[in-house]
Amino acid sequence: MKTIPRLSSVITRVCLLTACIPSVVMAESGDSVTDDDLLLARNPIIIKSRIRMADEFTDLTGGGNRDKLVLGGVYGFGFNGHDHNFGIGFEMPFLNNNPKGADSASGPGDFKLRIGQLFMDDPKSWRAGWYLDTEFDTAAHRVQAIANQRTQMAIAGGASYAIRDHFVLTSTLQYGWSLEDGETNGEKSEWEAHLTATAKVSDRVAINLDYKAVVNTVNGSELFNTLEPSIGWTIGDKKDVGLFASWEIPLDDTGTNWVAKAGLAWFF
C-alpha cells in the first residue's frame, strides 16, 4: 500500500515503458490498430456488438487462490448512419474461492449492467466516450466472502489517440460508489485511472501495456498501482473471433501476488 505522493514515480516508470513500445514493434508496419484490437485490450469506450467469455485466476499472498469466469456481451447501435455510437452490455461472473486452510466454494457472483456512448469517433485521431455501470448484489451466499456484498455504481469517461496507425494511447478515469454498505466490505468510494498503450505488431496480433491506479477515499486516501501487459490476436477468415491473455502485476502489497487473465470474444 502506497500513499499518493508515490504516484509521480510510478507514472514516470510507466511512461518510459510505453515510450519504448513503438521501437520494439515493427516501425514500418502498415497494419493499423482496429476496434477489435482495442476491445481485446478491454478498452471500455469502444462500442461494438460482441459476446465475450473470460477467466481471471488470482494467486493470493500467503497461499490460496480464487477464480472468476465471466460471460458478457454488448449490443452496439446508433442513429444517423452510425452503427456503434451507443451500447448496452452485461457481465455475469461465476466465482470459485479456494482459501488456504479452508474449504473451497463456488457460485454465481454480482451481475453487472452497462450503458455507454462513443461521442467522438475518428479511428485515425481522437475517440472519446463515457459509460455507466450498475453492479447488483446477486452473489450466492457461499461465495460472498470474495464478492462485493453491495449494490454499487460507476461512471467514467475516456479518450484514445492514434499517435500512429499502429500505436494508440488510451486514458480513462472512473469513479465508483456504493448504494449500500457491504456486510464485510463496507462502503465504496474510489477513483480508478488507466493509461493503456496498444501497438499492432502484425496483421492479426497487437500487444498492450496497461497501468492502473486506484485511490480508495473512504478513510483518507490510499493508492494502489498495477501493471498489466497483454496480447490479443484475431482468428478466422473474417477475423471475427479474438483471443487475449494478460498478466496483472500489483506494484503494492494488496494481498495478491498476480492475476492471470485469458478469454475470447466473438464480434458481430
C-alpha positions in Angstrom: 0.0 0.0 0.0 1.4 3.4 -1.0 0.3 6.9 -0.5 -0.5 9.4 -3.2 2.9 11.2 -3.3 4.4 7.9 -4.8 2.2 8.3 -7.9 4.7 10.6 -9.8 7.5 8.0 -9.6 5.2 5.2 -10.8 3.9 7.3 -13.7 7.4 8.1 -14.8 8.3 4.4 -15.0 5.1 3.6 -17.0 5.7 6.5 -19.4 9.2 5.1 -20.1 7.8 1.7 -20.7 5.1 2.9 -23.1 7.5 5.1 -24.9 9.6 2.1 -25.7 6.8 0.1 -27.4 6.9 1.8 -30.8 10.7 0.9 -31.1 10.0 -2.7 -30.1 7.3 -3.3 -32.7 7.8 -3.1 -36.5 8.3 0.6 -37.1 7.4 0.3 -40.8 4.4 -1.8 -40.2 1.5 -1.0 -42.5 -1.0 -2.6 -40.1 -3.4 -0.3 -38.2 -4.9 -0.8 -34.7 -8.5 -1.8 -35.2 -11.6 -1.7 -32.9 -11.1 -5.4 -32.3 -7.6 -4.9 -31.1 -8.8 -2.2 -28.7 -11.6 -4.4 -27.4 -9.3 -7.3 -26.8 -7.2 -4.9 -24.7 -10.5 -4.2 -22.9 -10.8 -0.6 -24.0 -14.1 0.4 -22.3 -15.0 3.3 -24.6 -15.0 1.3 -27.9 -18.5 0.1 -28.7 -19.1 -3.0 -31.0 -21.5 -5.9 -30.7 -19.9 -8.9 -29.2 -20.1 -11.9 -26.9 -17.2 -12.4 -24.5 -16.0 -15.2 -22.2 -13.0 -14.6 -19.9 -11.3 -16.3 -16.9 -9.4 -14.4 -14.2 -7.2 -16.5 -11.9 -5.8 -14.7 -8.8 -2.9 -16.1 -6.8 -3.1 -14.8 -3.2 -0.2 -13.8 -0.9 0.3 -16.5 1.8 -1.4 -19.2 -0.2 -4.8 -19.9 -1.7 -6.4 -18.6 -4.9 -9.7 -17.5 -6.4 -11.1 -17.8 -9.9 -13.7 -15.7 -11.8 -15.3 -16.9 -15.0 -17.1 -14.1 -16.7 -19.7 -14.3 -19.5 -20.5 -10.9 -21.0 -22.0 -9.2 -24.1 -22.5 -5.8 -25.7 -25.0 -4.7 -28.3 -23.9 -1.7 -30.2 -26.4 0.5 -32.1 -26.7 4.1 -33.4 -28.5 6.7 -35.4 -27.9 8.8 -38.5 -25.7 6.2 -40.2 -23.7 5.4 -37.1 -23.9 1.7 -36.1 -21.9 1.7 -32.9 -22.0 5.0 -31.1 -24.3 3.7 -28.3 -24.1 0.4 -26.5 -25.7 -1.7 -23.7 -24.0 -4.6 -22.1 -23.9 -7.1 -19.3 -21.5 -9.3 -17.3 -22.4 -12.4 -15.3 -19.5 -13.9 -13.2 -19.1 -17.3 -11.7 -16.8 -17.3 -8.7 -14.6 -20.0 -7.2 -12.9 -19.4 -3.8 -10.0 -21.6 -2.7 -8.7 -20.1 0.6 -5.7 -21.6 2.3 -6.7 -23.9 5.1 -10.4 -23.7 4.4 -13.0 -25.4 2.1 -13.5 -24.3 -1.4 -16.7 -22.7 -2.5 -18.2 -21.7 -5.9 -21.3 -20.0 -7.2 -22.7 -17.0 -9.2 -21.3 -13.6 -8.5 -22.6 -10.0 -8.9 -24.5 -9.2 -12.1 -23.4 -6.0 -13.9 -25.2 -3.8 -16.5 -23.5 -1.1 -18.6 -24.6 1.6 -20.9 -22.2 3.8 -22.9 -21.8 6.3 -25.7 -18.9 7.0 -28.1 -19.4 10.7 -29.0 -16.1 11.3 -30.9 -15.1 8.6 -33.3 -12.1 9.2 -35.7 -10.0 5.9 -35.7 -7.0 7.9 -37.2 -7.2 10.6 -34.5 -9.3 11.2 -31.4 -12.0 8.9 -30.0 -13.9 9.7 -26.7 -16.8 8.3 -24.8 -18.4 7.6 -21.4 -20.1 4.7 -19.7 -22.2 4.0 -16.6 -22.1 0.7 -14.7 -24.6 -0.8 -12.2 -23.5 -3.8 -10.3 -26.1 -5.7 -8.3 -25.7 -7.7 -5.1 -26.6 -11.1 -6.6 -23.7 -13.3 -5.4 -24.5 -16.7 -3.8 -24.1 -16.7 -0.1 -21.3 -19.3 -0.3 -19.1 -17.0 -2.3 -20.0 -13.7 -0.7 -16.5 -13.6 1.0 -15.0 -12.7 -2.4 -18.0 -10.7 -3.8 -18.9 -7.1 -3.2 -21.9 -7.8 -1.0 -23.4 -4.5 -2.0 -25.1 -2.7 -4.9 -22.7 -0.2 -6.5 -22.3 2.1 -9.5 -19.5 3.6 -11.5 -19.4 6.4 -14.1 -16.4 7.0 -16.3 -15.1 8.8 -19.3 -12.1 8.2 -21.6 -10.3 9.0 -24.8 -8.0 7.3 -27.3 -5.5 9.0 -29.6 -3.8 7.3 -32.6 -0.2 8.6 -32.4 0.5 6.4 -35.4 -1.7 3.9 -37.4 -0.1 1.1 -35.4 0.2 2.8 -32.0 -2.7 4.1 -29.8 -2.8 5.5 -26.3 -6.0 5.4 -24.2 -6.7 7.0 -20.9 -9.8 6.5 -18.7 -11.0 7.9 -15.4 -13.8 6.2 -13.4 -15.5 7.0 -10.1 -17.3 4.1 -8.3 -19.5 4.3 -5.2 -21.8 2.0 -3.2 -25.5 2.5 -2.8 -25.3 0.5 0.4 -22.6 -0.8 2.8 -21.5 -4.4 2.3 -21.6 -6.7 5.3 -17.8 -7.2 5.3 -16.6 -4.7 2.6 -18.4 -1.7 4.0 -18.8 1.5 1.9 -17.2 2.0 -1.5 -15.8 5.3 -2.8 -12.9 5.1 -5.2 -11.3 6.6 -8.3 -9.7 4.3 -10.9 -7.5 5.6 -13.7 -6.0 3.7 -16.6 -3.3 4.6 -19.1 -3.0 1.9 -21.9 -0.7 1.7 -24.9 -1.7 -0.6 -27.8 0.7 -1.5 -30.6 0.0 -3.5 -33.7 2.8 -6.0 -34.4 1.3 -7.9 -37.3 -1.9 -8.3 -39.4 -3.6 -10.3 -36.6 -1.6 -9.5 -33.4 -1.5 -6.5 -31.1 0.3 -6.1 -27.7 -0.8 -3.8 -24.8 0.6 -2.4 -21.6 -1.9 -1.1 -19.1 -1.1 1.0 -15.9 -3.9 1.2 -13.4 -4.1 3.5 -10.3 -6.9 3.0 -7.8 -7.5 5.6 -5.0 -9.7 4.5 -2.1 -11.2 7.6 -0.5 -13.4 6.0 2.3 -10.9 6.5 5.1 -8.3 9.0 3.9 -6.6 8.3 0.6 -4.9 5.1 -0.3 -3.3 4.5 -3.6 -2.8 1.1 -5.3 -1.0 0.5 -8.6 -0.8 -2.3 -11.1 0.9 -3.0 -14.5 -0.8 -5.4 -16.9 1.0 -6.5 -20.2 -1.3 -8.4 -22.6 -1.6 -9.7 -26.1 -4.6 -10.0 -28.4 -5.0 -11.8 -31.7 -7.8 -12.3 -34.2 -8.6 -15.6 -35.9 -10.9 -16.9 -38.6 -11.3 -15.8 -42.3 -13.4 -12.8 -41.2 -11.3 -12.0 -38.1 -14.5 -12.0 -36.1 -13.1 -14.1 -33.2 -10.5 -12.7 -30.9 -8.3 -14.3 -28.2 -6.5 -12.4 -25.4 -4.2 -13.2 -22.5 -2.7 -10.9 -19.8 -0.8 -10.9 -16.6 -1.7 -8.3 -14.0 1.1 -7.4 -11.6 0.4 -5.5 -8.3 3.0 -2.8 -7.5 1.8 -2.6 -3.9 1.1 -5.1 -1.1 -2.6 -5.8 -1.6 -2.7 -9.5 -0.7 -2.4 -10.5 -4.3 0.7 -11.9 -6.0 -0.6 -11.8 -9.6 -3.7 -12.2 -11.7 -3.7 -14.2 -14.9 -6.5 -13.5 -17.4 -7.4 -15.1 -20.7 -10.5 -15.3 -22.9 -12.2 -14.9 -26.2 -14.7 -12.6 -27.9 -16.9 -13.1 -30.9 -17.6 -9.8 -32.8 -20.8 -9.4 -34.8 
